[in-house]
Amino acid sequence: MNTYDGRCLYCGLVQPIMAENQEEADSLITRKCDCAGAAKQRKIDALTENILNIAAEGHCEENNLKPIEPAAVDMLIIAGALVVNGAIDKLQKARL
């Protein structure tokens, strides 16, 4: 491990940090940063993990849940990111 100047990918904050390489240093600083962009990304990452744990094959069985189609899991992840980013307010099942 070496000391690198890690840079937040969202606001550009630079801080020294111990890491294996520059990419890891940037990632670590981004995860620690208090800026709005990094906070949104942490929400999206947590949302994605929760969706996978609830609905994705290979993950949800640990919670005694039945997986849904991979395309539906992908759609939920995309929709969740859109909600976090403020592009949409909600997602609703269409009535056919």
C-alpha positions in Angstrom: 0.0 0.0 0.0 1.1 3.5 -0.8 -0.2 7.0 -0.1 -2.2 8.5 -3.0 -4.0 11.8 -3.4 -7.6 10.4 -3.9 -10.0 12.6 -5.7 -13.8 12.5 -5.3 -15.4 11.5 -8.7 -18.2 14.0 -8.1 -16.9 17.2 -6.5 -13.1 16.8 -7.0 -12.2 16.9 -3.3 -8.6 15.7 -3.0 -7.3 14.0 0.2 -4.3 11.7 0.9 -5.2 8.1 1.5 -3.5 4.7 1.8 -4.5 2.5 -1.2 -3.2 -0.1 -3.7 -3.4 2.3 -6.7 -4.9 5.6 -7.8 -8.2 4.1 -8.9 -8.7 2.6 -5.4 -7.7 5.9 -3.8 -10.3 7.8 -5.8 -13.0 5.2 -5.0 -12.2 5.3 -1.3 -12.3 9.1 -1.2 -15.5 9.2 -3.2 -17.2 6.8 -0.8 -16.1 9.0 2.2 -17.0 12.3 0.6 -19.9 14.3 2.0 -20.8 15.9 -1.4 -24.3 15.5 -2.9 -23.1 13.4 -5.8 -21.3 10.9 -3.6 -24.3 10.7 -1.2 -26.6 10.0 -4.2 -24.3 7.3 -5.4 -24.2 5.7 -1.9 -28.0 5.6 -1.9 -28.1 4.0 -5.4 -25.5 1.4 -4.3 -27.5 0.5 -1.2 -30.7 0.4 -3.2 -29.1 -1.9 -5.8 -27.8 -4.2 -3.1 -31.3 -4.3 -1.5 -33.0 -5.1 -4.8 -30.5 -7.9 -5.5 -31.1 -9.3 -2.0 -34.8 -9.3 -2.4 -35.3 -10.2 -6.1 -32.2 -11.5 -7.9 -31.4 -15.2 -8.5 -28.4 -16.2 -6.5 -29.1 -13.6 -3.8 -32.7 -13.7 -2.7 -32.8 -17.5 -1.9 -30.7 -16.7 1.3 -33.8 -14.8 2.5 -36.2 -17.5 1.5 -37.5 -15.4 -1.4 -38.2 -16.5 -5.0 -36.2 -14.7 -7.7 -37.8 -12.7 -10.5 -36.7 -12.4 -14.1 -33.3 -10.8 -14.6 -34.8 -8.1 -16.9 -37.2 -7.1 -14.2 -34.4 -6.9 -11.6 -32.5 -4.6 -14.1 -35.6 -2.5 -14.6 -36.0 -2.1 -10.8 -32.4 -1.0 -10.4 -32.7 1.5 -13.2 -36.0 2.8 -11.9 -34.6 3.2 -8.4 -31.6 5.2 -9.7 -34.1 7.4 -11.6 -36.0 8.0 -8.3 -32.9 8.8 -6.3 -31.7 11.2 -9.1 -35.1 13.0 -9.1 -35.9 12.1 -12.7 -39.1 10.3 -11.7 -41.3 10.3 -8.6 -42.5 6.8 -8.6 -42.9 3.6 -10.6 -46.4 2.1 -11.0 -47.6 -1.1 -12.5 -49.7 -0.5 -15.6 -53.3 -1.8 -15.5 -54.0 -3.8 -18.6 
